[in-house]
Amino acid sequence: RKEALEMAKSGELGYSYDDNYMVNTSTEEDGQVSEGAKEVAKEYNSKKSKYNVYTNNCTDACQEAIQRKTNIIMPLDVDPRPNSYFNKLKFRGVKRKSQYGGRQRWEY
């Protein structure tokens, strides 16, 4: 994780993000996010899902990868700049759906 963050911050990839937000996940959720990411990538590669800088961008792909197989709910974004979304995450955090006695409960 540390190496990926350093690479993103360095500009080595052709752009620099100087902020980040880490979602705390369990080992099971890590596997679910990985599966979700593979599905999202497959949809983009097959052209089923089309990139749009404003409405379907890399932030949206990350949100979808996290939410698809987990009970983690990410806040909506309307700004395509990743650092803007990182700030929203820091302010709002993420929610989790859980079951208690057959009722859904949101955890922050």
Backbone bond lengths (Angstrom), bond angles and torsions (degrees), N, CA, C in turn:
res aa  C-N    CA-C-N  psi(-1)  N-CA   C-N-CA  omega(-1)  CA-C   N-CA-C  phi
1 R - - - 1.445 - - 1.520 110.97 -
2 K 1.322 115.64 -43.07 1.451 120.55 -178.10 1.527 111.15 -61.27
3 E 1.330 116.87 -42.49 1.465 120.82 -179.55 1.524 110.94 -64.30
4 A 1.334 117.30 -40.97 1.470 120.87 179.35 1.524 110.67 -64.00
5 L 1.331 116.99 -41.67 1.466 120.54 178.38 1.522 111.21 -64.14
6 E 1.318 116.51 -43.54 1.458 120.04 179.78 1.528 111.32 -63.59
7 M 1.327 116.96 -40.20 1.456 120.82 178.82 1.536 110.52 -63.49
8 A 1.328 117.18 -43.42 1.460 121.06 179.85 1.527 110.83 -63.86
9 K 1.322 116.92 -40.77 1.457 120.99 -179.01 1.523 112.79 -70.89
10 S 1.330 117.19 -28.00 1.463 121.33 -172.89 1.519 114.23 -73.80
11 G 1.308 117.58 -21.71 1.449 120.29 -174.40 1.514 111.87 85.90
12 E 1.319 117.69 3.12 1.464 123.18 -178.88 1.529 111.77 -57.72
13 L 1.317 116.69 -28.41 1.465 121.15 -178.48 1.533 112.73 -85.14
14 G 1.337 117.02 1.61 1.454 120.39 179.15 1.516 112.79 102.86
15 Y 1.310 117.97 -2.80 1.456 123.20 177.53 1.517 107.16 -155.24
16 S 1.278 116.81 158.51 1.460 119.92 -176.91 1.514 110.76 -124.15
17 Y 1.307 116.31 126.78 1.459 122.30 170.68 1.515 105.63 -107.80
18 D 1.314 117.22 124.36 1.456 118.49 -176.16 1.526 112.53 -104.02
19 D 1.301 116.74 18.40 1.447 121.10 178.47 1.523 109.15 -142.07
20 N 1.322 117.49 166.70 1.459 121.11 178.02 1.511 109.47 -160.43
21 Y 1.314 116.33 168.86 1.458 123.09 175.12 1.516 106.72 -147.56
22 M 1.322 116.86 129.29 1.455 120.24 -179.30 1.526 109.11 -108.60
23 V 1.321 115.69 126.21 1.456 121.78 176.29 1.523 107.28 -88.92
24 N 1.305 117.32 122.84 1.463 121.08 177.67 1.521 108.73 -72.45
25 T 1.320 115.76 124.87 1.464 121.18 -177.51 1.519 110.38 -132.91
26 S 1.321 114.53 157.73 1.464 120.69 174.67 1.529 108.48 -85.41
27 T 1.311 116.74 170.78 1.463 120.97 176.33 1.527 109.99 -60.62
28 E 1.324 117.03 -39.79 1.468 120.92 178.34 1.532 110.75 -63.23
29 E 1.328 116.72 -43.92 1.467 119.98 178.73 1.524 111.30 -65.63
30 D 1.334 117.91 -35.29 1.469 120.81 176.47 1.528 109.94 -56.60
31 G 1.334 116.74 -45.09 1.461 121.08 178.26 1.516 111.76 -64.51
32 Q 1.337 117.10 -39.22 1.463 121.48 179.16 1.525 110.96 -66.06
33 V 1.330 116.71 -40.93 1.468 120.75 178.16 1.530 109.57 -64.71
34 S 1.323 117.09 -41.36 1.466 121.39 178.46 1.531 111.03 -59.80
35 E 1.322 116.43 -45.57 1.473 120.41 177.75 1.524 111.14 -63.93
36 G 1.320 116.35 -42.12 1.468 119.95 177.58 1.517 111.54 -61.70
37 A 1.335 116.89 -40.87 1.470 120.91 179.13 1.528 111.30 -64.02
38 K 1.326 116.89 -39.54 1.469 120.31 178.03 1.524 110.58 -63.02
39 E 1.330 116.84 -40.98 1.471 120.43 178.71 1.524 111.56 -65.98
40 V 1.336 116.38 -42.99 1.467 120.54 179.24 1.527 110.20 -62.92
41 A 1.336 117.10 -44.61 1.470 121.22 178.71 1.525 110.70 -60.47
42 K 1.317 116.87 -42.19 1.468 120.98 179.38 1.528 110.92 -61.60
43 E 1.333 117.09 -40.06 1.465 120.78 178.68 1.525 111.67 -65.71
44 Y 1.335 117.68 -40.16 1.461 120.68 177.38 1.526 110.66 -68.24
45 N 1.340 117.22 -44.67 1.461 120.75 -178.19 1.524 112.69 -65.58
46 S 1.331 117.07 -30.71 1.468 120.54 179.30 1.528 112.16 -87.57
47 K 1.332 116.68 -0.75 1.470 123.63 -178.53 1.521 113.18 70.92
48 K 1.342 117.59 11.06 1.470 120.61 174.86 1.525 109.40 -65.00
49 S 1.328 116.00 -36.15 1.453 122.25 176.23 1.525 107.51 -115.04
50 K 1.319 117.34 133.82 1.461 121.21 -176.68 1.524 111.26 -112.67
51 Y 1.310 115.48 135.33 1.458 122.30 179.65 1.524 110.34 -68.59
52 N 1.330 115.89 138.14 1.459 122.83 172.70 1.524 106.13 -144.97
53 V 1.305 117.49 125.66 1.462 121.22 -173.51 1.530 112.52 -58.39
54 Y 1.334 117.95 -27.70 1.454 120.39 -177.38 1.530 114.00 -98.59
55 T 1.315 117.92 -35.35 1.465 119.84 -171.39 1.525 114.99 -116.00
56 N 1.311 118.82 -13.68 1.459 121.30 -179.39 1.526 108.86 -153.22
57 N 1.339 114.90 72.91 1.457 120.66 -172.48 1.525 111.28 -110.33
58 C 1.321 117.24 -169.13 1.463 120.81 -176.17 1.528 111.93 -63.91
59 T 1.329 117.67 -33.03 1.464 120.07 176.21 1.521 110.08 -63.44
60 D 1.333 116.65 -42.84 1.465 120.97 178.03 1.526 111.54 -63.44
61 A 1.319 117.03 -39.23 1.470 120.40 178.80 1.533 110.44 -63.49
62 C 1.325 117.11 -40.28 1.469 120.31 177.54 1.523 111.14 -65.89
63 Q 1.325 116.45 -43.62 1.471 120.12 177.39 1.524 110.24 -57.70
64 E 1.311 116.01 -47.77 1.464 121.00 -178.03 1.523 111.10 -63.03
65 A 1.318 117.46 -42.17 1.466 120.86 179.43 1.527 111.02 -60.69
66 I 1.330 116.55 -39.56 1.467 120.78 -179.74 1.522 110.97 -72.90
67 Q 1.310 117.86 -44.18 1.469 121.89 -172.63 1.523 114.52 -80.00
68 R 1.302 117.47 -25.07 1.465 120.89 -170.90 1.525 113.66 -57.57
69 K 1.314 118.77 -44.74 1.464 121.98 -173.97 1.527 113.89 -114.02
70 T 1.326 117.74 -5.69 1.462 121.15 -177.16 1.526 110.24 -108.97
71 N 1.306 115.97 177.46 1.464 122.23 172.48 1.520 110.92 -98.35
72 I 1.327 116.95 18.39 1.461 122.19 179.83 1.525 108.23 -88.30
73 I 1.322 115.84 128.27 1.466 121.36 179.38 1.525 108.09 -112.68
74 M 1.309 115.80 120.61 1.457 122.11 179.62 1.530 109.06 -92.08
75 P 1.348 118.45 148.82 1.465 119.20 176.41 1.529 110.96 -67.42
76 L 1.321 116.04 153.73 1.465 121.04 176.78 1.521 109.80 -67.81
77 D 1.321 115.93 150.84 1.460 119.19 174.62 1.515 109.03 -124.02
78 V 1.318 115.64 146.81 1.463 121.06 175.87 1.523 111.29 -126.42
79 D 1.309 116.13 -2.51 1.453 121.70 -178.84 1.524 107.86 -112.31
80 P 1.328 118.65 122.18 1.465 120.17 -175.87 1.525 114.86 -73.06
81 R 1.320 118.54 -4.73 1.462 120.88 -178.91 1.530 109.72 -82.57
82 P 1.341 118.29 119.58 1.468 120.78 -177.65 1.519 114.22 -54.79
83 N 1.333 118.23 -41.78 1.463 119.14 -177.70 1.525 111.71 -62.38
84 S 1.324 117.59 -32.58 1.458 121.25 175.78 1.522 110.68 -63.92
85 Y 1.330 116.60 -41.23 1.464 120.62 178.85 1.529 111.23 -69.24
86 F 1.322 117.88 -36.89 1.458 120.69 176.79 1.532 109.84 -58.26
87 N 1.325 116.70 -41.69 1.465 120.39 178.47 1.523 111.44 -63.20
88 K 1.320 117.24 -40.13 1.454 120.81 177.57 1.522 110.35 -62.81
89 L 1.330 116.85 -42.54 1.462 120.57 178.21 1.527 111.27 -62.49
90 K 1.315 117.11 -40.99 1.465 120.10 179.15 1.521 111.08 -63.51
91 F 1.325 116.41 -36.42 1.453 120.82 -178.90 1.530 111.80 -76.76
92 R 1.343 116.46 -45.32 1.462 121.11 -174.68 1.516 114.57 -96.88
93 G 1.316 117.57 -31.11 1.459 121.13 -173.53 1.520 110.55 72.94
94 V 1.305 116.01 -165.41 1.462 121.71 178.04 1.521 108.35 -117.58
95 K 1.326 116.37 162.11 1.456 121.71 177.44 1.517 108.38 -113.31
96 R 1.307 115.49 156.48 1.464 121.44 175.09 1.516 108.77 -128.85
97 K 1.324 115.78 137.53 1.458 120.73 173.28 1.515 107.91 -89.50
98 S 1.304 117.00 135.37 1.457 120.41 174.73 1.519 108.58 -140.42
99 Q 1.290 115.98 161.73 1.463 122.06 -178.00 1.518 110.04 -106.37
100 Y 1.302 117.39 127.89 1.461 123.44 172.64 1.510 107.92 -133.62
101 G 1.319 116.91 110.54 1.453 120.73 179.08 1.515 112.74 59.68
102 G 1.325 117.37 35.56 1.457 121.28 179.07 1.522 114.22 81.62
103 R 1.334 117.15 -0.38 1.465 120.64 179.82 1.522 109.97 -107.02
104 Q 1.306 115.38 144.06 1.465 118.77 176.30 1.519 109.13 -81.72
105 R 1.314 115.37 140.79 1.456 121.13 177.87 1.520 107.90 -131.41
106 W 1.312 116.99 140.79 1.464 121.27 176.57 1.514 109.42 -95.99
107 E 1.304 115.85 132.98 1.464 122.16 176.18 1.516 108.57 -113.98
108 Y 1.315 117.43 139.23 1.456 121.34 177.87 1.501 110.36 -110.53
